[in-house]
Amino acid sequence: MRDTELPPLDEFVDLDTLQAGVASIYPTPDSIRWFVRRNRDALVERGALIVITGRMRFHPGRFKQAAVEIGQRAAS
């Protein structure tokens, strides 16, 4: 997913809010932090991660789609 247009800022959430929405896959804050560290570039490229005032913000829908694409690539 490579949209040239990003969603509005108010659709982006902090890591705790994101993790609550994907807890079945990333059950702990550390598990999602690990995934973000390992895949930061891919998440940014897909518009799932931005940094505002030094803080990471995530777009939940784009994050989930990026996770699927990253997982598919890892499986091949």
C-alpha positions in Angstrom: 0.0 0.0 0.0 1.7 3.2 -1.1 -0.7 6.0 -1.1 0.7 9.4 -1.9 -1.9 11.0 0.3 -1.8 10.5 4.0 -4.8 10.3 6.3 -5.6 13.3 8.6 -3.5 13.6 11.7 -6.3 12.8 14.0 -6.5 9.3 12.6 -3.0 8.5 14.0 -2.7 7.1 17.5 0.0 6.4 20.1 1.6 3.0 20.5 -0.5 2.1 23.5 -3.7 2.7 21.6 -2.4 0.8 18.6 -1.3 -2.1 20.7 -4.8 -2.4 22.3 -6.2 -2.8 18.8 -3.8 -5.5 17.7 -3.4 -7.3 21.0 -4.3 -10.7 19.5 -1.1 -10.5 17.4 1.1 -8.3 19.6 0.0 -9.2 23.2 2.5 -7.0 25.0 3.8 -3.5 24.4 7.3 -5.0 24.1 6.2 -7.3 21.2 4.8 -4.4 19.2 7.9 -2.3 20.0 10.1 -5.1 18.7 8.0 -5.3 15.4 8.3 -1.6 14.9 12.0 -1.6 15.5 12.5 -4.4 13.0 10.2 -2.9 10.4 10.3 0.9 10.8 11.3 1.7 7.3 8.5 -0.5 5.8 5.9 1.1 8.1 7.0 4.6 7.2 6.9 3.7 3.5 3.4 2.4 3.8 2.2 5.5 5.7 1.6 3.5 8.9 4.1 5.4 11.0 4.9 9.1 11.3 6.9 11.1 13.8 5.4 14.3 15.2 7.3 16.4 17.7 9.7 13.4 18.3 6.9 11.0 19.0 5.8 8.1 16.9 2.2 8.0 15.8 0.5 5.1 14.0 -2.3 4.7 11.6 -4.2 1.6 12.8 -5.6 0.5 9.4 -2.4 1.1 7.5 -0.4 -0.6 10.3 -2.5 -3.7 10.1 -2.2 -3.8 6.3 1.6 -3.2 6.5 1.9 -6.0 9.0 0.1 -8.4 6.6 2.4 -7.3 3.7 5.5 -7.7 5.9 4.4 -11.1 7.1 3.7 -12.2 3.6 7.2 -11.1 2.5 8.7 -13.0 5.5 6.8 -16.2 4.6 8.1 -16.2 1.0 
